[in-house]
């Protein structure tokens, strides 16, 4: 794909959290937050992970950043397996992988000025000499569309959109090449969301960044993404370029997600497909396809056999027995 080597290669990534148990007793079970997930992200690409709450998409982001340790699998970034690195080695790699948090207020220290927050990052990672810190902070603020006098103010003195711009400036301070954005605009007003998304797209082109976007907002995903991965109950169930996924979804869960998007038309018909009931518990997922209890097309095979990711086309894959076009098995 893209004629390039993957910049980020996630293979068989798994995270199980024990339930119950203690110092002398075994766990009663495990929450399968992420269950054997594999995908690639290529240089300069924007890939989005989507799914309803509890699907495991944020856990995937935290695993990639090594904020939590994986139960199994590998995370290869620019040829280096992050799961094998010790703390000192990981610190150097983290300069190249940064995160944009969902809440632009709680992610900023209320007792520090913008100058102090950005200067701390620059000094800890030894990005620039002390004599040039002020000049570099001015550059970072201008890069994200803020006036330079903002550096002497505290987070509570800014609007939500401005705070998110500060969060982006902090992420850019260490010259990263991969940004993981966890719901970067969900806490913002709609008009401000568009401004931040446009800023991210401008920065990507200017700084040659690669993005992994975590989102439940399909409107945001369609606007900014090159490729979309759909997650359900810890697994990837569909992967395709953005236009193909929105115009020709294959998996019933993807169809249900797209059908649930509100239409700004009072004469619009009811959604074509709605998922029935609530998602199963990740502690005790159903056998076979995990979506089959909510799927109107489920067959006996769906209830008993877990589908692999079938190749629908060169760039389109779907984990569905009913709608798979070919029997060829593949991994994302």
N, C-alpha and C positions, 0 to 999 in steps of 0.2 A: 504494500500500500504506500502511495506517495513516492515510491522509488527511493525511500530512505530507510535507514535503520531506526527503530523506535527510540525515542528519547527517554521514555519511561515505559518499562515493561513489567507489568504485574502478572504473576503466574501462580495460579492455585492459591491465592491469598485467602486465608481462613482465620476467623477469630471467634472462639467459643468462650463464653463467660460461665463459670460454674454457678449453680444455684444450690443454696443450702450448704450443708457441710460445715466443718470447722477444723480445729487443730487436730483432732483425733478421729474425725468422721469423714467419710467420703461425700462428695457432692451428690445431691439427689438427681441432678440432670445438668444440662448445659443450654444456655441461650445461644443459638446459632446466629450471631449478629451478622457475620460475613461467612459465606459458605462456598469455598472453592471458586473464587472470582478471578478471572483472567482477562486482561485487555492491554492494549498498547496506546501510547500517546506519541505522536510524531512531532518533530521540531516545527515550531510556528503554528501549531494546530490548537484549536479550542474544542475540547471534548467536555461534554456535560453528562453527569450522572443524575438521573431523575428517578423519581418514585415517591410513593406516599410515605408518610411518617412511619418510622420503624422498618423501612426497607433495607437499611444498612449503609446507605450512601455516605453519611457523615462518618461512620466508623471506618469506611474505606479511606477517607481523607486523613483521618487521624493515624491510621496504620501507615500510610505512605509517608507521613511526616515523622513517624516513629514516636508519636505522642503516646501511643499504646503499642504493646508488643504483639506481633501476630502469633497465633497458635501454630500456623503452618504456612508455607509458601515463600515466595521470593519477590522482592521489589528492586528491580534493576534500573538505576538512574544513570544515564550517560555511561553505561558499561560497568557500573559499580553496584553490587548487591548491598542495599542498605541494611538488610537484616543481619549481615555479618560484621557490621562496623561497631567498634567500641565508642565510648562517649567522646573522646578527643577527636577521632576521625569523623564522627557524625557531626560535630560542631562545624568542621570545615565544609562538609557537604551542605549543611543547612543554609550556608550563605547563598547557595544556588536554588534552594527550594524554600519559598516563603508562603505564608498563609494570609488571606484577608478574611477577617472574622465576620460573623453574621451581625452581631450587635456592635455598632460603632461607638457606643457609649461605654459599655462594660469592658470593652477590650482596651480602653485607654485609662491610664492611671490618673484619677481626678486630682491628685496632689502634685502632679508634674506639669510644667508648661510644655508646649509643643517643642520648644528648643531643647529642653532637658530630655524628653523622650527620644528625639531623633539623635541628639548628641550621644546619649548612652549607647545606642545601637552602633554608631560609627566608632566609638572608642572601644567597645567590647570586641568588635570584630576587626579593629585596626584598619578601617577602611581608608582613613585620611588623617593627616596630622592635625594636632590641636589648633594650629594657626589658621587652618583653612576650613574649620568646622562650620563657622557662621556662613561663609560663602557657599558651602555645599548644601547647607540646610535651606538657604534661600533658593538655590537651584531646585531642590526637591519640592518645595512648596509651589514654585512657579510651574513645575512639571505637572502637578495635579490641579492646577487652576486656583491656587490660593495666593493672597497677598503676602508679602514677606513680613508684614507686621503681625501676622498670625502667630509667629514663633514665640511671642512673649505672652500669649494668652493660655488659659486653662480650658480643658475639654468642655466644661459646662457653659462656656461663652460662645459655643458654636452650635449651629443647627445640625440635624442628623446627617444631612448630605455632606456638610463640611467636615464633620467628624469622620465620616467614611473616607473622605479624601485624605485626611491625616493618616488614617490606618493604611491606606494605599501607599502614601509617601513613606511610612515606616517600613512597609514591606519592600519598597524599592531601594531603600537606603543601602542595602548590602549587595546591590547589583545582581539580583537573582535572574535566572533564566526560565524557571518554572514557578508559576503562581497557582496555588490551590485556593480557590475562592469558595467558602462555605456560605451559601445563601447570601451573597454580597449585597443584595438590594432589598431583601424581604422585609427589613425593618424600616424602609423609607417610603415616603409618599410616592405615588405613581409618577408625577412629573419629575421628581428628583431621581427616581429609578432610571429613567431614560438618560439623564445627564451622566450618571455614574457608569452606565453601560457604554455610552458613547466614549467616555473617558478611557475605559478599559480597552476599547477597541483602538483608540488613537495611540495609547501607550504600547499596545501589542505591536502595532506597525512601526512605531518610532524606535522601540527598544528591542524588537525581535523577540518578544516573549512567547512562551507556551503556556496555555491555560488549562486547568482542570476545574470545571465549574460544578459545584454541588447545588442542586436546586429542585424545588417542587413546582416552580412556576414555569409552565410550558411556553408562555408568551416570551418570557425572558430567554429561555433556552433557544427558541426559534430565532430570536433576534441576534444572538451572539455566537451560536455554536456552528462548528463545521461538522461535528459528528455527535451522536447521542447514544448513550448506554442506558437502557431501562432496567432498573432493579426491582425485584419483588422478593421479599422474605429472605434477604441475604444473598440472592443469586441474580446474575444478569440473565434476563429473559429475551432481550432483543437489542441489537446493535445495528445502526445504519447511519449514513449521512443524513443531515438534518432534513433536507427537502424530501428525501425518499421516505424517511420515517413519518413525517407529517402527512405526506400525500398518499402513501401506500403502506400503512402499518400492517404488520403481519400477526403479531401475537395478540390474543384476545385482551390481555391486560393492557397493552399499549393502546388498543382500540378503545377500551373503557376510559383510560386516562384522557385521550383526545376527545372522546364524546362528552366528557364532563366539563370541558372548557366552555364558559358562558358565551353565548352568542349575542352580540348587540343588536338583536333584531326581534321585536315582539312577536312577529309572525313565524319565527323559526320553530321547526318541529322539535319534539322531544329527542333526547340523545338516542342514537341507534343501539348503543350497547352500554349497559351499566353493570358493574361488578356487583354481585349479590352478596349481602351479608358483610361481616367484618373479616379482616385478615386473620389467619390462624396464628396461634402462639408460636413464636420462634423457639420456645422450649420444647414443644411437641408438634413439629410440623407434620402435615399429612403425608402419607406415602405417595409415590409417583410424582406427578407434577404438583408443585405446591399451590398452584392457582386453581386446581380442578374443583374444589368445593364452591368456588364463586363463578365458575365458567359455564356459560350456557351450552358450550359445544363439547363438554367433557365426555370422553368415552371410557370404556373399561380399561383400555391401555393407558389412558391419562391417569387413572386412579391407581394403577399398579406399577408403572414404569416411569422413571425420571427421564425426561427428554434431554438429549444433548443440544448444543447449539447447532442447528442445521444451517447449511449454506443455501440461502435463497438466491443470492447473486454474488458477484465478486466482493461487494462491500456491504452486503445485507445478510444478517444472521438472526435466527429466531429459534427459541427453545419451545417448540410446539409440535406435538404429534399430528394434530389435525391439519394445520396449515403449512407444514413443511413441504416444500416443492420437490426436494430430492432427499435420498437417504444418506447423503454424505455427511459425516460427522466432522465437526471442526471446533476449534476454540477461538475465542476472541483474541 
